[in-house]
Structures are given as C-alpha cells and as structure tokens.
Amino acid sequence: MQSKPLVLTILDVVSVIVLGIATYLALVFAPTEAVMGQVQRVFYFHIGTAWVGLMGFVVAAVSGVAYLVTKNTKWDRFEVAAVEVSTVFFLITIVLGSIWARPAWNTWWTWDPRLTTAAVTELIYIAYFMLRQGIENPELRARIAAVYTLLGGVSAPITFMVIRLFRTIHPVIIGNQSAAAQGGFDMTSNMKVAFFFGLFAFTVIFIDLLWHRIRLGSLQEKVESLKMKVAM
C-alpha cells in the first residue's frame, strides 16, 4: 500500500482548520440578517457546498473527455472521485436549502426552477453509480461513464444559471435579483468575509476529499486487476 503523501497529510489538517474557521465566521462573526434572522446563516454552508458540488460535476465532465481522448485510466479514477465527492456535497446543499426554505417559504420543498434542476442534477449523478455497477468490463464501463458525465455535466451550468434566466422564488445572492426572487439580502462586509471564506474552505475540503478518493480508486483498480487474473 502506498504511503500517504506529506502534502495530503498537511491538507487534511488545513481542511479541519478552515472548516472550523468557516463555522465560526458563519455562526458567530457574521451579523444576524435583519429579515430572515438566524436561519440565513445556513447560506454560508449552503452556497459553499453548492459551489464545490457543481464545480466537481464540471471537473468530472472534463475528466471524461480526457479519458475518451487518452484512454488513460487515471482520468476514469479522477472522474469517479469527482462525481462521488460532488454528489455528497450537492445532497448537503439540497438538505441545507430545505432547512432554510421551511421558515422562509413555509415549506420544506417546492418545485421552483432552481430546486427542480438541482433535484434532477442529483438524480443524474446517483444514476451514474448505478450505471457503473451494471457494467463488468472495465474499459467499456469507463468509456460509457465518460460519455455519461460529459452529457450529465450540462446540468451543472443549467442549475447555476436557471435563477438568472427564469422567474423564481429562489434568491440570487451574487448578481442581479430575479423579479420574483424572495429572501434575497444585501451582505455587509462581515457577511462577505464569512461568505467568501466559506467558498475557500469548501474548495480546500473538496480537493482534500478528492485526493483521498483518487487514492482509494487506485487501490480498487489493483484489487479488480488481481481478481481478473485469478479468474483467468
């Protein structure tokens, strides 16, 4: 088994530290929003997890293209890792959004354009793992999965842009508000510090988890290769 790189160990420690700082900034440092109150604080994590979730889906699509071009299995490992980590983060995003929606909209869920596209995106990538489990041949599995992530990756920019293109009750935190947006707010300087540090913190955590998952994928490939040799 490969020893753990020193840089990865350092990144583990940094990830814990920045998560702690982000939590302090969100729950203590940032002022309470005048209209939404304490529940607004979930936005600092809600947007941070959404950012790395959607970013990871785009990274997976790029990795899929790289695999189709090079046929190098390292890109398949990268793709799987990006999808797996991003799917978890995006699920957290949806859960945190529902926690905010209950007091803000008086419902845990509504089929708003942003929420609908987010749910569809999450289901697309859950289906990705079902697809991979159904194909035994490693090369065929990697090829089909790469095409799938390339097509599925379209859902990420759609989910991001939908509240800027259509009337929606989902607030736009950065950029122009939708005419029908509800719950939007102007951030104070302290709120901006908490907001942008949250984006930075979750980016660091995403890279850390991605690296760990890639290393795990390498070990899984070795185990699968040994099983095939034994079966021959």
C-alpha positions as CSV (number, residue, x, y, z in Angstrom):
1,M,0.0,0.0,0.0
2,Q,1.3,3.4,-0.9
3,S,2.3,5.7,2.0
4,K,0.2,8.8,2.5
5,P,1.9,11.8,0.9
6,L,3.0,14.5,3.3
7,V,1.2,17.2,1.3
8,L,-2.0,15.3,1.7
9,T,-1.5,15.0,5.4
10,I,-1.0,18.7,5.7
11,L,-4.1,19.3,3.5
12,D,-6.1,17.1,6.0
13,V,-5.0,19.4,8.8
14,V,-5.7,22.6,6.8
15,S,-9.2,21.3,5.9
16,V,-10.1,20.8,9.5
17,I,-8.8,24.2,10.4
18,V,-10.6,26.1,7.6
19,L,-13.8,24.2,8.4
20,G,-13.6,25.4,12.0
21,I,-12.9,29.0,10.9
22,A,-15.8,28.9,8.4
23,T,-18.1,27.6,11.1
24,Y,-17.1,30.4,13.5
25,L,-17.5,33.1,10.8
26,A,-20.9,31.8,9.8
27,L,-22.4,31.3,13.3
28,V,-20.6,34.0,15.3
29,F,-18.7,36.6,13.3
30,A,-21.4,37.3,10.6
31,P,-24.2,39.5,11.9
32,T,-27.8,38.2,12.1
33,E,-29.7,39.1,8.9
34,A,-32.4,41.7,9.6
35,V,-35.3,40.0,7.7
36,M,-34.5,36.2,7.7
37,G,-32.9,36.1,11.1
38,Q,-30.7,33.2,12.3
39,V,-31.8,30.8,9.6
40,Q,-29.9,32.9,7.0
41,R,-26.7,31.6,8.4
42,V,-27.1,28.3,6.6
43,F,-26.4,30.1,3.4
44,Y,-22.7,30.3,4.1
45,F,-22.5,26.5,4.0
46,H,-25.4,26.0,1.6
47,I,-23.6,28.1,-1.1
48,G,-20.2,26.7,-0.3
49,T,-21.3,23.1,-0.8
50,A,-23.3,24.0,-3.9
51,W,-20.2,25.7,-5.3
52,V,-17.9,22.6,-4.9
53,G,-20.7,20.3,-5.9
54,L,-21.3,21.9,-9.3
55,M,-17.6,22.5,-9.8
56,G,-17.0,18.8,-9.2
57,F,-19.5,17.8,-11.8
58,V,-17.8,20.1,-14.4
59,V,-14.4,18.6,-13.4
60,A,-15.9,15.1,-13.9
61,A,-17.1,16.1,-17.4
62,V,-13.6,17.4,-18.3
63,S,-12.1,14.2,-16.9
64,G,-14.5,12.2,-19.0
65,V,-13.3,14.0,-22.1
66,A,-9.7,13.4,-21.1
67,Y,-10.3,9.7,-20.8
68,L,-12.0,9.4,-24.2
69,V,-9.1,11.2,-25.8
70,T,-6.2,9.4,-23.9
71,K,-7.8,6.1,-22.7
72,N,-5.7,6.6,-19.6
73,T,-7.4,5.0,-16.6
74,K,-6.2,7.8,-14.2
75,W,-8.8,10.0,-15.8
76,D,-11.5,7.5,-15.1
77,R,-10.4,7.4,-11.4
78,F,-10.4,11.2,-11.3
79,E,-13.9,11.3,-12.9
80,V,-15.3,8.8,-10.4
81,A,-13.8,10.6,-7.5
82,A,-15.1,14.0,-8.6
83,V,-18.7,12.6,-9.1
84,E,-18.7,10.8,-5.8
85,V,-17.5,13.7,-3.7
86,S,-19.7,16.2,-5.5
87,T,-22.8,14.1,-5.2
88,V,-22.4,14.1,-1.5
89,F,-21.8,17.8,-1.3
90,F,-24.7,18.6,-3.6
91,L,-27.0,16.4,-1.4
92,I,-25.9,18.5,1.6
93,T,-26.7,21.6,-0.4
94,I,-30.3,20.4,-1.0
95,V,-30.8,19.5,2.6
96,L,-29.5,22.9,3.8
97,G,-31.7,24.6,1.3
98,S,-34.7,22.8,2.7
99,I,-33.8,23.8,6.2
100,W,-33.8,27.5,5.1
101,A,-37.0,27.1,3.0
102,R,-39.1,25.9,5.9
103,P,-39.2,29.2,7.8
104,A,-38.7,31.4,4.7
105,W,-41.3,29.8,2.3
106,N,-43.3,27.8,4.9
107,T,-42.5,24.6,3.1
108,W,-39.6,22.1,3.0
109,W,-39.8,21.8,-0.8
110,T,-41.4,23.4,-3.8
111,W,-41.0,22.7,-7.5
112,D,-39.2,26.0,-8.2
113,P,-37.0,26.1,-11.3
114,R,-33.8,26.1,-9.2
115,L,-34.9,23.3,-6.8
116,T,-36.2,21.2,-9.7
117,T,-32.9,21.4,-11.7
118,A,-31.0,20.7,-8.5
119,A,-33.0,17.6,-7.8
120,V,-32.6,16.4,-11.4
121,T,-28.9,17.0,-11.3
122,E,-28.5,15.0,-8.0
123,L,-30.6,12.1,-9.6
124,I,-28.4,12.2,-12.7
125,Y,-25.3,11.5,-10.7
126,I,-26.9,8.9,-8.4
127,A,-27.8,7.1,-11.6
128,Y,-24.1,7.4,-12.7
129,F,-23.1,4.9,-10.0
130,M,-25.9,2.6,-10.9
131,L,-24.7,2.7,-14.5
132,R,-21.1,1.8,-13.4
133,Q,-22.3,-1.1,-11.2
134,G,-24.1,-2.6,-14.1
135,I,-21.1,-2.9,-16.4
136,E,-18.4,-5.5,-15.6
137,N,-15.9,-4.8,-18.3
138,P,-13.6,-2.1,-17.0
139,E,-12.8,-0.5,-20.4
140,L,-16.4,-0.4,-21.5
141,R,-17.5,0.9,-18.1
142,A,-15.0,3.7,-18.2
143,R,-15.9,4.7,-21.8
144,I,-19.7,4.7,-21.2
145,A,-19.3,6.5,-17.9
146,A,-17.1,9.2,-19.5
147,V,-19.8,9.9,-22.1
148,Y,-22.4,10.0,-19.4
149,T,-20.5,12.5,-17.3
150,L,-20.0,14.6,-20.4
151,L,-23.7,14.7,-21.1
152,G,-24.6,15.0,-17.4
153,G,-22.2,17.9,-16.9
154,V,-24.6,20.1,-18.9
155,S,-26.9,20.0,-15.9
156,A,-24.4,21.9,-13.7
157,P,-24.4,25.2,-15.6
158,I,-28.1,25.0,-16.2
159,T,-28.7,24.6,-12.4
160,F,-26.4,27.6,-11.8
161,M,-28.0,29.9,-14.4
162,V,-31.7,29.0,-14.1
163,I,-32.4,31.6,-11.4
164,R,-30.8,34.2,-13.6
165,L,-32.9,33.2,-16.6
166,F,-36.3,32.5,-15.3
167,R,-38.7,33.9,-12.7
168,T,-38.1,32.1,-9.4
169,I,-38.6,32.5,-5.7
170,H,-35.0,31.3,-5.0
171,P,-32.8,34.3,-4.0
172,V,-29.8,35.4,-6.1
173,I,-27.0,36.1,-3.6
174,I,-24.5,37.3,-6.2
175,G,-25.6,39.1,-9.2
176,N,-29.0,40.6,-10.3
177,Q,-32.0,39.6,-8.4
178,S,-34.8,37.8,-10.2
179,A,-38.0,39.9,-10.4
180,A,-39.7,37.1,-8.4
181,A,-36.9,36.3,-6.0
182,Q,-37.8,36.1,-2.4
183,G,-35.4,36.2,0.6
184,G,-32.5,38.0,-1.1
185,F,-30.4,40.2,1.0
186,D,-27.5,42.7,0.8
187,M,-24.4,41.4,2.6
188,T,-22.5,43.6,5.0
189,S,-18.7,43.5,5.0
190,N,-18.6,40.8,7.8
191,M,-21.2,38.7,5.9
192,K,-19.0,38.9,2.8
193,V,-16.0,37.7,4.8
194,A,-17.9,34.7,6.0
195,F,-19.4,34.1,2.6
196,F,-16.1,34.1,0.6
197,F,-14.1,32.3,3.3
198,G,-16.8,29.6,3.2
199,L,-16.2,29.2,-0.6
200,F,-12.5,29.0,0.0
201,A,-12.9,26.5,2.9
202,F,-15.1,24.1,1.0
203,T,-12.8,24.3,-2.0
204,V,-9.9,23.2,0.2
205,I,-12.1,20.4,1.7
206,F,-13.2,19.3,-1.8
207,I,-9.6,19.0,-3.0
208,D,-8.7,17.0,0.1
209,L,-11.5,14.5,-0.2
210,L,-11.0,14.3,-4.0
211,W,-7.3,13.3,-3.5
212,H,-8.3,10.7,-0.9
213,R,-10.9,9.2,-3.2
214,I,-8.5,9.1,-6.2
215,R,-6.0,7.1,-4.0
216,L,-8.9,4.8,-3.0
217,G,-9.8,4.3,-6.6
218,S,-6.2,3.3,-7.5
219,L,-6.3,0.6,-4.8
220,Q,-9.7,-0.6,-6.1
221,E,-8.3,-0.9,-9.6
222,K,-5.4,-3.1,-8.3
223,V,-7.9,-5.3,-6.4
224,E,-10.0,-5.6,-9.6
225,S,-7.0,-6.5,-11.7
226,L,-5.9,-9.2,-9.2
227,K,-9.5,-10.7,-9.3
228,M,-9.4,-10.8,-13.1
229,K,-6.0,-12.6,-13.0
230,V,-7.3,-15.2,-10.5
231,A,-10.4,-15.8,-12.6
232,M,-8.4,-16.4,-15.8
